[in-house]
Amino acid sequence: MPEGTQYWCDAASTGELPLPDRGMEFGDGLFETLLCVDGKLLFPERHQVRLEQGFHQLGFNGPAPDLEALVSPATEAIAQSTAAVLRLTLTRSAGLRGYAPGDGTAHRCVLRLTPLNHDPLSEPVPLSLGVAGIRLAHQPALAGIKHLNRLEQVLAAGEREDSGFDELLMLDMQGVPIATTAANIFIREGKTLSTPELAMCGIAGTRRALILEEWADTAGFRVQSCPLSLDSIREADEVFVCNSVIGVRSVTQFLDRVLNDHSAAAAIRQCYLAAVAS
Ligand SMILES: C=C(O[C@@H]1C=C(C(=O)O)C=C[C@H]1N)C(=O)O
């Protein structure tokens, strides 16, 4: 883990995880990845909305999570960070042995603050995109939320290491493009931006939501979430990806096709930077 990484568990500064932990045992939990720039967490309100959605979608009991309260143990460290990634992990409290979630209302919160050694707001180098062999399973009860069951992404990231590509696009069981191993994807066809709908699988990213709800319109594009195909990506005028750490990153190669037009990503990135600065 990068030097300077700090951990907290249930508000205590520690690198140890009390056992039992249902997140470690069953992936029974959620996580959020927040970018910290110049002592400020970006778009916390968007992460709050998704955390609450996951909390309710998994049937956690008790009051909805308060992101600001959950990250409060790291407030001082965040304030001193020029650039860092805060990972918040929320797991269901341990009950009796076994899968049954019980009715525990107390939940465990683990924070990890990892310093970045680059400016995360600088323009990212465009990336090359391949296609992963591992497919995303359909599970509408878990679609869209950032739950802890990430083995598909782990296996795809393992494929990526030997792929010769910077990133890999992940398809569902029917071969429909969903997202990359760690980001949402958009294509541009003329003045329309499209991103995969995530009714059956995938993570509804915070930057994806901002593009859908605000930045595409501001940048002068129509935008939709809809089923994409590999051909639609192959034939697109432009492709870009987004997540909470990289912001908006252009795709300069998809499989064997070179993409030279990055104008929409540049316009969306300007909206992103303006929102960060506001
Ligand atoms: C896996 C985490 O977060 C996801 C992965 C990345 C990444 O690999 O860059 C960035 C944001 C998330 N999509 C995590 O542990 O926070």
The ligand as a MOL file (V3000), in Angstrom:
LIG
                    3D

  0  0  0     0  0            999 V3000
M  V30 BEGIN CTAB
M  V30 COUNTS 16 16 0 0 0
M  V30 BEGIN ATOM
M  V30 1 C -11.7020 -0.3520 -6.0570 0
M  V30 2 C -11.9150 0.8700 -5.5610 0
M  V30 3 O -12.4880 1.9110 -6.2970 0
M  V30 4 C -12.7700 1.7040 -7.6460 0
M  V30 5 C -11.5490 1.5070 -8.4190 0
M  V30 6 C -10.8560 2.6030 -8.9120 0
M  V30 7 C -9.5400 2.3890 -9.6250 0
M  V30 8 O -9.1080 1.2290 -9.7480 0
M  V30 9 O -8.9490 3.4200 -10.0230 0
M  V30 10 C -11.3680 3.8870 -8.7810 0
M  V30 11 C -12.6350 4.0810 -8.2690 0
M  V30 12 C -13.5280 2.9260 -8.0830 0
M  V30 13 N -14.2330 2.6710 -9.2960 0
M  V30 14 C -11.5140 1.2100 -4.1690 0
M  V30 15 O -10.9260 0.3450 -3.5070 0
M  V30 16 O -11.7860 2.3600 -3.7750 0
M  V30 END ATOM
M  V30 BEGIN BOND
M  V30 1 2 1 2
M  V30 2 1 2 3
M  V30 3 1 2 14
M  V30 4 1 3 4
M  V30 5 1 4 5
M  V30 6 1 4 12
M  V30 7 2 5 6
M  V30 8 1 6 7
M  V30 9 1 6 10
M  V30 10 2 7 8
M  V30 11 1 7 9
M  V30 12 2 10 11
M  V30 13 1 11 12
M  V30 14 1 12 13
M  V30 15 2 14 15
M  V30 16 1 14 16
M  V30 END BOND
M  V30 END CTAB
M  END
